[in-house]
């Protein structure tokens, strides 16, 4: 009996015990689905978030007020970045980079039109002429702010897609009027849809107003605005050098004394991606451990079922040995059965795992359908390994049965 005949005989044995084969395959399928599903979900979430963070650009960095970690009341409280400091920095760095200035005016605002209003979840951002390109936000219709509007602080606004759909579902929002923070604004532009990421909504729930207009609006807290500075350059390879120069300029602007820590934070936009890669690495390790434990239970179940199969087919084994089958051929047959069952169950598990993983990833953020080929091959390899490990002992036991005793077995 050669190898191919053994394979055919194993498949015939599997078909003759179809229900047991299906139940055994389901055990493997669940284990592989857990492994591939978790790892696919991690890859899918990483892909979606990478797209979101990459849209911020790998050639830019942000400067904002430094915040302490709040662990001690004695920690120094750093002052806000003022408008004059931001403007001075922009003047000093303007010839070497594109410097955009913005400020968060309100984070939970109700916006009203003539007939409807939004939920209190709209972000009001005041920004200059470089805010939109710096954040990689594009206009779907309308226009950006004119130099006249930016200089005088006119009540004009650019709204996100979700706001447009809520307040003006059937009409063109351009040149319509909305009211928020006690002022009436004219809509001059509408942003392209950005979609959600990590539970947020990007620019879809945002209203952009001129920076000077934002300075004129009193804050509900009674405080003053803190300004954020985004600096972009045309050549990413010079980013580290420009960041060093910007640090020195900002220390001078903020009058940070020699030897003291900076009173501001400077952070590359792509540092978010680096942090994400570290987090996803830990998630993959955790997912692999969970999947491995599930597969370990599945392999024990498969071994138990193969032992039952050996006991049920003891008389058959005796007949085969009496007809000339060697111990190696008997062992090979049962081992092939275990491997085939694992591969069939693994294919189903991989398919379900890919669907499950992409489904979970779609809940986090929008992204394309991902087929993780690496984990597909890893999953199939693991199936073969599990089949060998689970089937070896039952196959070994079957090969050592005495043919005379086996023929007497009832």
LOLO-848956 format. One record per residue (C-alpha): x, y, z; residue number from 1; residue in one letter. Coordinates in pm, whole numbers, plus 50000, padded with zeros to 5 digits. Layout:
LOLO-848956
@c1=X&c2=Y&c3=Z&marza=NUM&voke=a
...
end
This chain:
LOLO-848956
@c1=50000&c2=50000&c3=50000&marza=1&voke=x
@c1=50175&c2=50318&c3=49881&marza=2&voke=x
@c1=50132&c2=50675&c3=50000&marza=3&voke=x
@c1=49862&c2=50768&c3=49748&marza=4&voke=x
@c1=49661&c2=50459&c3=49827&marza=5&voke=x
@c1=49687&c2=50549&c3=50194&marza=6&voke=x
@c1=49557&c2=50899&c3=50119&marza=7&voke=x
@c1=49263&c2=50754&c3=49922&marza=8&voke=x
@c1=49186&c2=50510&c3=50202&marza=9&voke=x
@c1=49199&c2=50792&c3=50460&marza=10&voke=x
@c1=48954&c2=50999&c3=50256&marza=11&voke=x
@c1=48720&c2=50697&c3=50225&marza=12&voke=x
@c1=48735&c2=50651&c3=50603&marza=13&voke=x
@c1=48658&c2=51019&c3=50654&marza=14&voke=x
@c1=48355&c2=50998&c3=50419&marza=15&voke=x
@c1=48223&c2=50690&c3=50595&marza=16&voke=x
@c1=48223&c2=50881&c3=50928&marza=17&voke=x
@c1=48108&c2=51217&c3=50793&marza=18&voke=x
@c1=47933&c2=51343&c3=51107&marza=19&voke=x
@c1=48233&c2=51269&c3=51328&marza=20&voke=x
@c1=48460&c2=51433&c3=51070&marza=21&voke=x
@c1=48244&c2=51749&c3=51064&marza=22&voke=x
@c1=48237&c2=51774&c3=51444&marza=23&voke=x
@c1=48611&c2=51717&c3=51464&marza=24&voke=x
@c1=48674&c2=51973&c3=51189&marza=25&voke=x
@c1=48460&c2=52227&c3=51377&marza=26&voke=x
@c1=48688&c2=52196&c3=51678&marza=27&voke=x
@c1=48986&c2=52288&c3=51460&marza=28&voke=x
@c1=48786&c2=52557&c3=51278&marza=29&voke=x
@c1=48706&c2=52737&c3=51602&marza=30&voke=x
@c1=49070&c2=52737&c3=51707&marza=31&voke=x
@c1=49197&c2=52862&c3=51368&marza=32&voke=x
@c1=48912&c2=53117&c3=51347&marza=33&voke=x
@c1=49017&c2=53261&c3=51683&marza=34&voke=x
@c1=49381&c2=53284&c3=51579&marza=35&voke=x
@c1=49332&c2=53420&c3=51227&marza=36&voke=x
@c1=49035&c2=53639&c3=51328&marza=37&voke=x
@c1=49220&c2=53821&c3=51605&marza=38&voke=x
@c1=49533&c2=53873&c3=51396&marza=39&voke=x
@c1=49327&c2=53988&c3=51095&marza=40&voke=x
@c1=49138&c2=54233&c3=51314&marza=41&voke=x
@c1=49466&c2=54378&c3=51442&marza=42&voke=x
@c1=49601&c2=54412&c3=51087&marza=43&voke=x
@c1=49274&c2=54565&c3=50968&marza=44&voke=x
@c1=49263&c2=54821&c3=51249&marza=45&voke=x
@c1=49628&c2=54903&c3=51193&marza=46&voke=x
@c1=49568&c2=54952&c3=50818&marza=47&voke=x
@c1=49270&c2=55180&c3=50882&marza=48&voke=x
@c1=49447&c2=55389&c3=51145&marza=49&voke=x
@c1=49764&c2=55405&c3=50935&marza=50&voke=x
@c1=49560&c2=55560&c3=50655&marza=51&voke=x
@c1=49416&c2=55815&c3=50894&marza=52&voke=x
@c1=49748&c2=55910&c3=51054&marza=53&voke=x
@c1=49937&c2=55902&c3=50726&marza=54&voke=x
@c1=49696&c2=56160&c3=50588&marza=55&voke=x
@c1=49842&c2=56404&c3=50840&marza=56&voke=x
@c1=50169&c2=56385&c3=50651&marza=57&voke=x
@c1=50514&c2=56249&c3=50732&marza=58&voke=x
@c1=50672&c2=56588&c3=50663&marza=59&voke=x
@c1=50519&c2=56790&c3=50943&marza=60&voke=x
@c1=50531&c2=56842&c3=51318&marza=61&voke=x
@c1=50312&c2=57006&c3=51579&marza=62&voke=x
@c1=50397&c2=57250&c3=51855&marza=63&voke=x
@c1=50161&c2=57296&c3=52146&marza=64&voke=x
@c1=50160&c2=57387&c3=52512&marza=65&voke=x
@c1=50328&c2=57130&c3=52739&marza=66&voke=x
@c1=50095&c2=56947&c3=52977&marza=67&voke=x
@c1=50218&c2=56775&c3=53292&marza=68&voke=x
@c1=50100&c2=56424&c3=53377&marza=69&voke=x
@c1=49896&c2=56538&c3=53679&marza=70&voke=x
@c1=50070&c2=56303&c3=53925&marza=71&voke=x
@c1=50174&c2=56578&c3=54162&marza=72&voke=x
@c1=50026&c2=56911&c3=54261&marza=73&voke=x
@c1=50376&c2=57056&c3=54280&marza=74&voke=x
@c1=50435&c2=57007&c3=53910&marza=75&voke=x
@c1=50490&c2=57322&c3=53712&marza=76&voke=x
@c1=50194&c2=57454&c3=53513&marza=77&voke=x
@c1=50313&c2=57578&c3=53178&marza=78&voke=x
@c1=50152&c2=57888&c3=53023&marza=79&voke=x
@c1=49942&c2=57868&c3=52708&marza=80&voke=x
@c1=50096&c2=57951&c3=52373&marza=81&voke=x
@c1=49967&c2=58300&c3=52306&marza=82&voke=x
@c1=49862&c2=58450&c3=51976&marza=83&voke=x
@c1=50162&c2=58684&c3=51969&marza=84&voke=x
@c1=50403&c2=58395&c3=52031&marza=85&voke=x
@c1=50245&c2=58188&c3=51754&marza=86&voke=x
@c1=50258&c2=58480&c3=51510&marza=87&voke=x
@c1=50620&c2=58553&c3=51597&marza=88&voke=x
@c1=50717&c2=58190&c3=51542&marza=89&voke=x
@c1=50538&c2=58195&c3=51207&marza=90&voke=x
@c1=50728&c2=58507&c3=51102&marza=91&voke=x
@c1=51064&c2=58358&c3=51200&marza=92&voke=x
@c1=51004&c2=58017&c3=51037&marza=93&voke=x
@c1=50782&c2=58128&c3=50749&marza=94&voke=x
@c1=51061&c2=58136&c3=50490&marza=95&voke=x
@c1=51179&c2=57782&c3=50570&marza=96&voke=x
@c1=50849&c2=57603&c3=50622&marza=97&voke=x
@c1=50473&c2=57638&c3=50595&marza=98&voke=x
@c1=50345&c2=57733&c3=50939&marza=99&voke=x
@c1=49975&c2=57702&c3=51023&marza=100&voke=x
@c1=49817&c2=57837&c3=51341&marza=101&voke=x
@c1=49493&c2=57709&c3=51491&marza=102&voke=x
@c1=49301&c2=57707&c3=51817&marza=103&voke=x
@c1=49021&c2=57494&c3=51960&marza=104&voke=x
@c1=48737&c2=57737&c3=52030&marza=105&voke=x
@c1=48474&c2=57490&c3=52151&marza=106&voke=x
@c1=48449&c2=57114&c3=52167&marza=107&voke=x
@c1=48079&c2=57048&c3=52237&marza=108&voke=x
@c1=47875&c2=57300&c3=52043&marza=109&voke=x
@c1=47516&c2=57303&c3=51920&marza=110&voke=x
@c1=47487&c2=57444&c3=51567&marza=111&voke=x
@c1=47153&c2=57571&c3=51440&marza=112&voke=x
@c1=47012&c2=57645&c3=51098&marza=113&voke=x
@c1=46680&c2=57811&c3=51023&marza=114&voke=x
@c1=46495&c2=57478&c3=51058&marza=115&voke=x
@c1=46713&c2=57230&c3=51247&marza=116&voke=x
@c1=46999&c2=57190&c3=51493&marza=117&voke=x
@c1=47279&c2=56941&c3=51561&marza=118&voke=x
@c1=47367&c2=56742&c3=51870&marza=119&voke=x
@c1=47611&c2=56913&c3=52110&marza=120&voke=x
@c1=47914&c2=56737&c3=51960&marza=121&voke=x
@c1=48049&c2=56984&c3=51704&marza=122&voke=x
@c1=48410&c2=57106&c3=51724&marza=123&voke=x
@c1=48474&c2=57470&c3=51643&marza=124&voke=x
@c1=48827&c2=57532&c3=51515&marza=125&voke=x
@c1=48978&c2=57870&c3=51434&marza=126&voke=x
@c1=49250&c2=57845&c3=51173&marza=127&voke=x
@c1=49458&c2=58046&c3=50928&marza=128&voke=x
@c1=49513&c2=58002&c3=50554&marza=129&voke=x
@c1=49740&c2=57698&c3=50609&marza=130&voke=x
@c1=49506&c2=57497&c3=50833&marza=131&voke=x
@c1=49329&c2=57298&c3=50562&marza=132&voke=x
@c1=49642&c2=57188&c3=50368&marza=133&voke=x
@c1=49827&c2=57121&c3=50694&marza=134&voke=x
@c1=49553&c2=56882&c3=50810&marza=135&voke=x
@c1=49506&c2=56736&c3=50461&marza=136&voke=x
@c1=49144&c2=56851&c3=50449&marza=137&voke=x
@c1=48991&c2=56909&c3=50107&marza=138&voke=x
@c1=48690&c2=57113&c3=50001&marza=139&voke=x
@c1=48411&c2=56930&c3=49825&marza=140&voke=x
@c1=48234&c2=57249&c3=49730&marza=141&voke=x
@c1=48261&c2=57620&c3=49794&marza=142&voke=x
@c1=48585&c2=57802&c3=49866&marza=143&voke=x
@c1=48840&c2=57871&c3=50137&marza=144&voke=x
@c1=48867&c2=58196&c3=50333&marza=145&voke=x
@c1=48984&c2=58505&c3=50149&marza=146&voke=x
@c1=49271&c2=58715&c3=50279&marza=147&voke=x
@c1=49018&c2=58990&c3=50354&marza=148&voke=x
@c1=48807&c2=58754&c3=50570&marza=149&voke=x
@c1=49112&c2=58622&c3=50752&marza=150&voke=x
@c1=49243&c2=58970&c3=50826&marza=151&voke=x
@c1=48916&c2=59125&c3=50945&marza=152&voke=x
@c1=48772&c2=58822&c3=51125&marza=153&voke=x
@c1=48453&c2=58793&c3=50920&marza=154&voke=x
@c1=48175&c2=58559&c3=51033&marza=155&voke=x
@c1=48223&c2=58292&c3=50767&marza=156&voke=x
@c1=48256&c2=57917&c3=50814&marza=157&voke=x
@c1=48360&c2=57594&c3=50642&marza=158&voke=x
@c1=48155&c2=57299&c3=50766&marza=159&voke=x
@c1=48206&c2=56923&c3=50777&marza=160&voke=x
@c1=48003&c2=56671&c3=50580&marza=161&voke=x
@c1=47801&c2=56542&c3=50875&marza=162&voke=x
@c1=47689&c2=56893&c3=50969&marza=163&voke=x
@c1=47583&c2=56958&c3=50611&marza=164&voke=x
@c1=47382&c2=56636&c3=50599&marza=165&voke=x
@c1=47209&c2=56719&c3=50928&marza=166&voke=x
@c1=47120&c2=57084&c3=50869&marza=167&voke=x
@c1=47087&c2=57095&c3=50489&marza=168&voke=x
@c1=46995&c2=56742&c3=50373&marza=169&voke=x
@c1=46820&c2=56853&c3=50055&marza=170&voke=x
@c1=46974&c2=57191&c3=49976&marza=171&voke=x
@c1=47314&c2=57331&c3=49888&marza=172&voke=x
@c1=47470&c2=57458&c3=50214&marza=173&voke=x
@c1=47689&c2=57717&c3=50040&marza=174&voke=x
@c1=47577&c2=58074&c3=50122&marza=175&voke=x
@c1=47335&c2=57944&c3=50386&marza=176&voke=x
@c1=47352&c2=58076&c3=50744&marza=177&voke=x
@c1=47410&c2=57889&c3=51070&marza=178&voke=x
@c1=47425&c2=58005&c3=51431&marza=179&voke=x
@c1=47658&c2=57891&c3=51709&marza=180&voke=x
@c1=47834&c2=58045&c3=52008&marza=181&voke=x
@c1=47594&c2=58339&c3=51992&marza=182&voke=x
@c1=47694&c2=58443&c3=51638&marza=183&voke=x
@c1=47553&c2=58403&c3=51289&marza=184&voke=x
@c1=47791&c2=58266&c3=51025&marza=185&voke=x
@c1=47773&c2=58239&c3=50648&marza=186&voke=x
@c1=47880&c2=57903&c3=50501&marza=187&voke=x
@c1=48140&c2=57947&c3=50227&marza=188&voke=x
@c1=48272&c2=57592&c3=50199&marza=189&voke=x
@c1=48200&c2=57225&c3=50271&marza=190&voke=x
@c1=48467&c2=56964&c3=50346&marza=191&voke=x
@c1=48495&c2=56623&c3=50185&marza=192&voke=x
@c1=48381&c2=56329&c3=50392&marza=193&voke=x
@c1=48662&c2=56188&c3=50604&marza=194&voke=x
@c1=48490&c2=55898&c3=50779&marza=195&voke=x
@c1=48533&c2=55774&c3=51133&marza=196&voke=x
@c1=48843&c2=55654&c3=51310&marza=197&voke=x
@c1=48879&c2=55531&c3=51668&marza=198&voke=x
@c1=48525&c2=55639&c3=51746&marza=199&voke=x
@c1=48579&c2=55993&c3=51622&marza=200&voke=x
@c1=48469&c2=56160&c3=51302&marza=201&voke=x
@c1=48770&c2=56362&c3=51179&marza=202&voke=x
@c1=48659&c2=56669&c3=50991&marza=203&voke=x
@c1=48297&c2=56557&c3=50948&marza=204&voke=x
@c1=48187&c2=56717&c3=51277&marza=205&voke=x
@c1=48410&c2=57019&c3=51252&marza=206&voke=x
@c1=48346&c2=57384&c3=51167&marza=207&voke=x
@c1=48641&c2=57596&c3=51065&marza=208&voke=x
@c1=48628&c2=57972&c3=51113&marza=209&voke=x
@c1=48898&c2=58237&c3=51051&marza=210&voke=x
@c1=49161&c2=58261&c3=51322&marza=211&voke=x
@c1=49085&c2=58628&c3=51387&marza=212&voke=x
@c1=48715&c2=58547&c3=51423&marza=213&voke=x
@c1=48795&c2=58283&c3=51684&marza=214&voke=x
@c1=48995&c2=58538&c3=51881&marza=215&voke=x
@c1=48687&c2=58761&c3=51903&marza=216&voke=x
@c1=48462&c2=58493&c3=52055&marza=217&voke=x
@c1=48470&c2=58484&c3=52437&marza=218&voke=x
@c1=48526&c2=58138&c3=52580&marza=219&voke=x
@c1=48261&c2=57983&c3=52804&marza=220&voke=x
@c1=48529&c2=57910&c3=53065&marza=221&voke=x
@c1=48632&c2=58274&c3=53073&marza=222&voke=x
@c1=48992&c2=58187&c3=52985&marza=223&voke=x
@c1=49197&c2=58253&c3=52676&marza=224&voke=x
@c1=49266&c2=58044&c3=52370&marza=225&voke=x
@c1=49573&c2=57826&c3=52350&marza=226&voke=x
@c1=49722&c2=57806&c3=52003&marza=227&voke=x
@c1=49857&c2=57504&c3=51819&marza=228&voke=x
@c1=50125&c2=57537&c3=51553&marza=229&voke=x
@c1=50165&c2=57293&c3=51266&marza=230&voke=x
@c1=50479&c2=57321&c3=51057&marza=231&voke=x
@c1=50515&c2=57144&c3=50722&marza=232&voke=x
@c1=50815&c2=57126&c3=50490&marza=233&voke=x
@c1=50848&c2=57016&c3=50129&marza=234&voke=x
@c1=51140&c2=56776&c3=50185&marza=235&voke=x
@c1=51072&c2=56508&c3=50451&marza=236&voke=x
@c1=51441&c2=56417&c3=50479&marza=237&voke=x
@c1=51506&c2=56761&c3=50633&marza=238&voke=x
@c1=51240&c2=56718&c3=50901&marza=239&voke=x
@c1=51478&c2=56637&c3=51186&marza=240&voke=x
@c1=51697&c2=56938&c3=51108&marza=241&voke=x
@c1=51398&c2=57175&c3=51081&marza=242&voke=x
@c1=51253&c2=57039&c3=51407&marza=243&voke=x
@c1=51579&c2=57119&c3=51585&marza=244&voke=x
@c1=51578&c2=57470&c3=51443&marza=245&voke=x
@c1=51211&c2=57516&c3=51534&marza=246&voke=x
@c1=51284&c2=57407&c3=51891&marza=247&voke=x
@c1=51549&c2=57678&c3=51924&marza=248&voke=x
@c1=51322&c2=57942&c3=51770&marza=249&voke=x
@c1=51031&c2=57849&c3=51997&marza=250&voke=x
@c1=51251&c2=57851&c3=52308&marza=251&voke=x
@c1=51355&c2=58200&c3=52215&marza=252&voke=x
@c1=50995&c2=58306&c3=52151&marza=253&voke=x
@c1=50876&c2=58155&c3=52480&marza=254&voke=x
@c1=51183&c2=58292&c3=52662&marza=255&voke=x
@c1=51275&c2=57954&c3=52806&marza=256&voke=x
@c1=51596&c2=57999&c3=53002&marza=257&voke=x
@c1=51913&c2=57807&c3=52922&marza=258&voke=x
@c1=51917&c2=57472&c3=53100&marza=259&voke=x
@c1=51543&c2=57466&c3=53161&marza=260&voke=x
@c1=51301&c2=57226&c3=52997&marza=261&voke=x
@c1=51094&c2=57349&c3=52706&marza=262&voke=x
@c1=50757&c2=57496&c3=52802&marza=263&voke=x
@c1=50607&c2=57342&c3=52488&marza=264&voke=x
@c1=50581&c2=57004&c3=52317&marza=265&voke=x
@c1=50703&c2=56935&c3=51966&marza=266&voke=x
@c1=50591&c2=56613&c3=51803&marza=267&voke=x
@c1=50624&c2=56461&c3=51458&marza=268&voke=x
@c1=50299&c2=56365&c3=51289&marza=269&voke=x
@c1=50432&c2=56019&c3=51201&marza=270&voke=x
@c1=50518&c2=55950&c3=51567&marza=271&voke=x
@c1=50154&c2=55846&c3=51602&marza=272&voke=x
@c1=50217&c2=55569&c3=51349&marza=273&voke=x
@c1=50525&c2=55455&c3=51542&marza=274&voke=x
@c1=50321&c2=55436&c3=51864&marza=275&voke=x
@c1=50049&c2=55248&c3=51679&marza=276&voke=x
@c1=50299&c2=54991&c3=51550&marza=277&voke=x
@c1=50421&c2=54925&c3=51905&marza=278&voke=x
@c1=50064&c2=54880&c3=52034&marza=279&voke=x
@c1=49965&c2=54653&c3=51745&marza=280&voke=x
@c1=50271&c2=54437&c3=51816&marza=281&voke=x
@c1=50149&c2=54373&c3=52171&marza=282&voke=x
@c1=49797&c2=54304&c3=52041&marza=283&voke=x
@c1=49932&c2=54046&c3=51796&marza=284&voke=x
@c1=50125&c2=53869&c3=52071&marza=285&voke=x
@c1=49811&c2=53860&c3=52287&marza=286&voke=x
@c1=49600&c2=53739&c3=51995&marza=287&voke=x
@c1=49849&c2=53466&c3=51911&marza=288&voke=x
@c1=49853&c2=53345&c3=52273&marza=289&voke=x
@c1=49472&c2=53334&c3=52286&marza=290&voke=x
@c1=49455&c2=53151&c3=51953&marza=291&voke=x
@c1=49728&c2=52908&c3=52061&marza=292&voke=x
@c1=49541&c2=52820&c3=52381&marza=293&voke=x
@c1=49224&c2=52761&c3=52178&marza=294&voke=x
@c1=49415&c2=52541&c3=51933&marza=295&voke=x
@c1=49571&c2=52349&c3=52222&marza=296&voke=x
@c1=49223&c2=52258&c3=52343&marza=297&voke=x
@c1=49124&c2=52169&c3=51987&marza=298&voke=x
@c1=49426&c2=51937&c3=51948&marza=299&voke=x
@c1=49337&c2=51754&c3=52269&marza=300&voke=x
@c1=48983&c2=51707&c3=52138&marza=301&voke=x
@c1=49114&c2=51579&c3=51804&marza=302&voke=x
@c1=49347&c2=51332&c3=51976&marza=303&voke=x
@c1=49058&c2=51202&c3=52185&marza=304&voke=x
@c1=48841&c2=51151&c3=51877&marza=305&voke=x
@c1=49123&c2=50976&c3=51690&marza=306&voke=x
@c1=49167&c2=50740&c3=51987&marza=307&voke=x
@c1=48796&c2=50656&c3=51967&marza=308&voke=x
@c1=48838&c2=50597&c3=51593&marza=309&voke=x
@c1=49124&c2=50354&c3=51656&marza=310&voke=x
@c1=48913&c2=50157&c3=51906&marza=311&voke=x
@c1=48618&c2=50144&c3=51666&marza=312&voke=x
@c1=48834&c2=50020&c3=51379&marza=313&voke=x
@c1=49043&c2=49767&c3=51570&marza=314&voke=x
@c1=48898&c2=49476&c3=51373&marza=315&voke=x
@c1=48958&c2=49663&c3=51044&marza=316&voke=x
@c1=49323&c2=49714&c3=51146&marza=317&voke=x
@c1=49355&c2=49342&c3=51213&marza=318&voke=x
@c1=49217&c2=49260&c3=50867&marza=319&voke=x
@c1=49460&c2=49499&c3=50698&marza=320&voke=x
@c1=49756&c2=49354&c3=50885&marza=321&voke=x
@c1=49644&c2=49001&c3=50798&marza=322&voke=x
@c1=49639&c2=49105&c3=50430&marza=323&voke=x
@c1=49998&c2=49230&c3=50450&marza=324&voke=x
@c1=49979&c2=49593&c3=50567&marza=325&voke=x
@c1=50286&c2=49694&c3=50766&marza=326&voke=x
@c1=50285&c2=49884&c3=51095&marza=327&voke=x
@c1=50426&c2=50187&c3=50914&marza=328&voke=x
@c1=50141&c2=50185&c3=50661&marza=329&voke=x
@c1=49878&c2=50162&c3=50937&marza=330&voke=x
@c1=50043&c2=50447&c3=51125&marza=331&voke=x
@c1=50064&c2=50651&c3=50808&marza=332&voke=x
@c1=49695&c2=50603&c3=50730&marza=333&voke=x
@c1=49572&c2=50732&c3=51068&marza=334&voke=x
@c1=49822&c2=51016&c3=51061&marza=335&voke=x
@c1=49698&c2=51124&c3=50717&marza=336&voke=x
@c1=49338&c2=51111&c3=50843&marza=337&voke=x
@c1=49422&c2=51348&c3=51128&marza=338&voke=x
@c1=49609&c2=51587&c3=50896&marza=339&voke=x
@c1=49329&c2=51591&c3=50636&marza=340&voke=x
@c1=49067&c2=51663&c3=50903&marza=341&voke=x
@c1=49282&c2=51946&c3=51039&marza=342&voke=x
@c1=49337&c2=52099&c3=50695&marza=343&voke=x
@c1=48965&c2=52086&c3=50609&marza=344&voke=x
@c1=48875&c2=52239&c3=50943&marza=345&voke=x
@c1=49156&c2=52492&c3=50908&marza=346&voke=x
@c1=49035&c2=52613&c3=50566&marza=347&voke=x
@c1=48689&c2=52677&c3=50709&marza=348&voke=x
@c1=48841&c2=52843&c3=51016&marza=349&voke=x
@c1=49062&c2=53069&c3=50805&marza=350&voke=x
@c1=48764&c2=53180&c3=50594&marza=351&voke=x
@c1=48554&c2=53254&c3=50904&marza=352&voke=x
@c1=48850&c2=53421&c3=51076&marza=353&voke=x
@c1=48906&c2=53659&c3=50784&marza=354&voke=x
@c1=48538&c2=53755&c3=50785&marza=355&voke=x
@c1=48539&c2=53800&c3=51164&marza=356&voke=x
@c1=48861&c2=54001&c3=51166&marza=357&voke=x
@c1=48750&c2=54238&c3=50891&marza=358&voke=x
@c1=48412&c2=54276&c3=51061&marza=359&voke=x
@c1=48577&c2=54381&c3=51387&marza=360&voke=x
@c1=48817&c2=54615&c3=51204&marza=361&voke=x
@c1=48527&c2=54781&c3=51019&marza=362&voke=x
@c1=48376&c2=54879&c3=51354&marza=363&voke=x
@c1=48692&c2=55075&c3=51439&marza=364&voke=x
@c1=48747&c2=55257&c3=51112&marza=365&voke=x
@c1=48681&c2=55247&c3=50743&marza=366&voke=x
@c1=48926&c2=55050&c3=50532&marza=367&voke=x
@c1=48949&c2=54795&c3=50254&marza=368&voke=x
@c1=48889&c2=54421&c3=50293&marza=369&voke=x
@c1=49213&c2=54263&c3=50411&marza=370&voke=x
@c1=49327&c2=53909&c3=50336&marza=371&voke=x
@c1=49630&c2=53845&c3=50562&marza=372&voke=x
@c1=49816&c2=53596&c3=50346&marza=373&voke=x
@c1=50091&c2=53555&c3=50602&marza=374&voke=x
@c1=49843&c2=53443&c3=50868&marza=375&voke=x
@c1=49663&c2=53223&c3=50613&marza=376&voke=x
@c1=49985&c2=53028&c3=50550&marza=377&voke=x
@c1=50067&c2=53029&c3=50922&marza=378&voke=x
@c1=49719&c2=52895&c3=50996&marza=379&voke=x
@c1=49753&c2=52613&c3=50741&marza=380&voke=x
@c1=50096&c2=52525&c3=50875&marza=381&voke=x
@c1=49961&c2=52513&c3=51227&marza=382&voke=x
@c1=49680&c2=52285&c3=51106&marza=383&voke=x
@c1=49934&c2=52037&c3=50969&marza=384&voke=x
@c1=50139&c2=52054&c3=51290&marza=385&voke=x
@c1=49829&c2=52004&c3=51506&marza=386&voke=x
@c1=49725&c2=51710&c3=51287&marza=387&voke=x
@c1=50065&c2=51546&c3=51324&marza=388&voke=x
@c1=50086&c2=51601&c3=51699&marza=389&voke=x
@c1=49726&c2=51497&c3=51766&marza=390&voke=x
@c1=49730&c2=51199&c3=51532&marza=391&voke=x
@c1=50074&c2=51060&c3=51612&marza=392&voke=x
@c1=49990&c2=50879&c3=51937&marza=393&voke=x
@c1=49662&c2=50723&c3=51812&marza=394&voke=x
@c1=49835&c2=50624&c3=51485&marza=395&voke=x
@c1=50128&c2=50477&c3=51678&marza=396&voke=x
@c1=49891&c2=50282&c3=51897&marza=397&voke=x
@c1=49700&c2=50152&c3=51595&marza=398&voke=x
@c1=50023&c2=50037&c3=51428&marza=399&voke=x
@c1=50125&c2=49833&c3=51734&marza=400&voke=x
@c1=49798&c2=49637&c3=51763&marza=401&voke=x
@c1=49842&c2=49262&c3=51741&marza=402&voke=x
@c1=49664&c2=49135&c3=51427&marza=403&voke=x
@c1=49535&c2=48818&c3=51597&marza=404&voke=x
@c1=49392&c2=49010&c3=51893&marza=405&voke=x
@c1=49251&c2=49271&c3=51658&marza=406&voke=x
@c1=49061&c2=49011&c3=51453&marza=407&voke=x
@c1=48903&c2=48880&c3=51777&marza=408&voke=x
@c1=48798&c2=49231&c3=51882&marza=409&voke=x
@c1=48423&c2=49288&c3=51898&marza=410&voke=x
end
